[in-house]
Amino acid sequence: MTTESTRAGATGTAGSAGASEVTGPADAAGAAASAAPAGSAAPEKPLFRNRDFQAMWISQFFAAVAKESAEIAYPLLILATTGSATYAGAVGAVQLVVAGLMSLPGGSLTDRFDRRMTIILCDLARVVLLTLFGLLVIAGDPPMAVIFAIVVLSAACLGISNPAGLAAIKQLVPPSQFTQATAQNQIRFFGATVIGPPIGGAFFGIARALPFLSAAVAFLISAVLLLFIKKPLQAPRETVTDATPATANADDGDGEPGNDPKGSKDRKDGKPAKGGMLQGFRFIRRQPVILILLIWAMGSNMAFNHSGMFLALIATAEHRDASEAAIGTTLAVAGSGGLIGSLLAGLVLKWVRPSLIIVYAVWIGPVAAVLLMLTPGVLPLGVIVACVFVRAGVVNALIYGYIAALVPDDLQGRVLGAVGFVGMIAQPLGIFSIGAIFDLAGPTWVFFFMAVAGVLAALPTLTRTIRTLPAPHELAS
């Protein structure tokens, strides 16, 4: 799961899931519904006309491009000044670990403080950090300690702001558009990963400080755009709501999941559901849909994450004496799968049953790993890996749709923080394992490891819960 990458709920239904009387900012659809005759339903605004959601999306797109362009510039700067591939490679691992760890307190802050202000402060903090760092680069070669300090602080801002940005979806779109909105967010994530690194590399070629200074400008634009969102990004905590009928595994207002998978009672004292930053894990443990999908995603991230798969492709291609041009083409073909999947996510989620999507997402990994073991050449390997990566945009949108539908607003941040932690921490473990196995036994055993890990991760999905999985908006209604 990427993390990326998702935004929010119509008044009265999604603001505090399970609520019967929650009113947020004035909503045209809600006003029309109250004025319409009994039995008639007000038409929903198309997502592309939802100004608040689109402002959030554009804001986060600028932030994502800034992040990606700066992240490619750090190792380029290290290689240019020290020539150390070890330090250059360590940057990515440090970012993943720090962002993953900080997503836990970030989720807790998301549930307790103003989400808009949390994101703005994190954006402005990165404006200051990258501006100062850019000036240091202009003045001379910054010490390695300074580079890693900037990397750590920027990754911490990412870990804190991510849950707030993702949790906002519950307030900005109605439940029927959850998966549509999360699918659009996948386009943002994969689009930024495609255009961000070339921008950072090109700017670095012009001037070493330029990627960092331009990223600072992009983060400033991101912060300003958030001011144009009129709706609040969290449900009003002072409103007491009626709990929905008991079904399974939800929050009953005391911070502990109870009988309702969608709702909780907002507290009269204005405070979120009690419990620390680990409360997200407790909720997930009692919510079977999210729990099963998260267990699978954790195992899948270890075996089939982008960095690990690219490492396996590069090492295998070199083992087969492929040229640099062939390796580059293979990686481009493989990487295109993620962007294609994100572009198709909206249509797939609209026309394909969730259970079928999960079946493809779960089993394409092990099948592809076996094919990678048996397929000769290099370019065909890129096509096979693209078939794995194409699932990412679709299944990420689906999982975040379930989180938006099933998790009460006052627990959104901590659940998303837990999901981000698991997703990010699993990736370095997988990358290290793939590299170590390749050094010890070669490419065949790397792909065998991927196949076994994929099958083991898939086993929890062989349940009736997943076979009969309804769409997220059906669980939110």
Secondary structure, 3 states (H helix, E strand, C coil): CCCCCCEEECCCCCCCCCCCCCCCCCCHHHHHHHHCCCCCCCCCCCHHHCHHHHHHHHHHHHHHHHHHHHHHHHHHHHHHHCCCHHHHHHHHHHHHHHHHHHHHHHHHHHHHCCHHHHHHHHHHHHHHHHHHHHHHHHHCCCCHHHHHHHHHHHHHHHHHHHHHHHHCHHHHECHHHHHHHHHHHHHHHHHHHHHHHHHHHHHHHHCCCHHHHHHHHHHHHHHHHHCCCCCCCCCCCCCCCCCCCCCCCCECCCCCECCCCCCCCCCCCCCCCCCCCCHHHHHHHCCHHHHHHHHHHHHHHHHHCHHHHHHHHHHHHHHCCCCHHHHHHHHHHHHHHHHHHHHHHHHHHHHCCHHHHHHHHHHHHHHHHHHHHHCCCCHHHHHHHHHHHHHHHHHHHHHHHHHHHHCCHHHHHHHHHHHHHHHHHHHHHHHHHHHHHHHHHCHHHHHHHHHHHHHHHHHHHCCHHHHCCCCHHHHHC
